[in-house]
Amino acid sequence: MKKSYYQPEDLKKFGKINEWNEALGSKFFDYYNSVFEEGSLSAREKSLIALAVSHVIQCPYCIDSYTKDGLQRGIEKEEMMEAVHVGAAIKAGAALVHGVQMMSRHDQLSM
């Protein structure tokens, strides 16, 4: 079996990024952990947002992590898929709205 660039076991090593630059790694993890604390949004809501964004940016490590996190928070598979569809719709809309730029440029060049 071919080895792919993505290795699921690498996710367990994420905390080791501090080893090569402790100051910046610590700042990142302090920020990251603060973002996911309960606030105006619940940790459950933040997990769904993270899952949707994970799909939009196509990060397999994040998808694995936030699928697991969502299950631990009692998020149902239907909620997860709906969040993924929300992310996909926003990404598709962002691509399509750039079509307006193409239309404008076409009109400028066609004159």
N, C-alpha and C positions, 0 to 999 in steps of 0.2 A: 504494500500500500504506500502510495506517495505521501510524503510529509508535506503539509501545507504551511504557509507562512504563519497562519493563525494556529496557535497551540493553546488549547483550553487550560492546560496546567500553568501557563504564564500568568493568568489572572491571579493566582495565589501569590505570585511574586510582586504584585503591584506595590506593596508597601516598601519594597526594597529600593524604590527610586530615591529614597532618602540617602542611601549609602554613598551616592556620588555627589550629592549636594544637599547636605542636611538642612541648611538654612532655607533654601527654596522649597525643598520637599515638605518640610514642616509647615511652611506658610501655606502651601497648596492644601495639605491635609487638614489644617485648621480651618481654612476657608470651606473646603469641600464638606467637612463634617458639620460646620455651622449652617451651610445651605440646607442640609437635609434634616435639621432639627425641626420640631414642631414650631409653627409660626402662624402667619395668616392662612397658610395652607397646611393641611395635615401631612404627616409623613407618608400616609397612604396616597394622597393626591400627588405628592412630589414623586413618589415611586412610579406612578402611572405616567407622569410627565417625562420622567427620565427614560422610561421604557419606550415611549413614542419617539423621543429625540434620539435614542439609541438606534432606532430603525432608520430614521431620517439620515443620520450621519453614517449609518452602516458600520457600527462598531460591534463586532461579534462578542468582544469581552463584555461590553456594556449590556448587550442583549441577554447574555447568560446571567450576568449579575442582577439585572433588574427584573428578569423573569423569576429568578429565585427569591429576590426581595419581595416581589409582588405576591408570590405564593405564601411567603411567611406572614404577610400582612393580610391575608385572606382575600386578595383580589382574585376574582373569578376569571376564567379564561375568556369569557365573552367581553368582559371589561378590558382585558389586555388587548384583545383584537380590535375593539372599538378605538382604543387609544392609538394603536398602530395605524388604523385607517385615518384618524384625525391627522396624524403626522404626515401620512402619504398624501392626503388631500392638500395640506398646506404646501408641501414640496412641489406637488403637481401644479398648484395654483401659482406658485412663485415662478416656475418655469414658463407657464403660459402667459403670465402678465408681462414677461419680457418680450413676448410676441408683439406688444405695443411698440416697443423700441424698434423691432424689426420692421413693423409697418411704417413707422415714421421715417426710418432710414430709407426704406424702399421708396417712399414718396419723394424724399429729398433727392435721391439718385436718379429717379425716373423723370424728373422735370426737364 
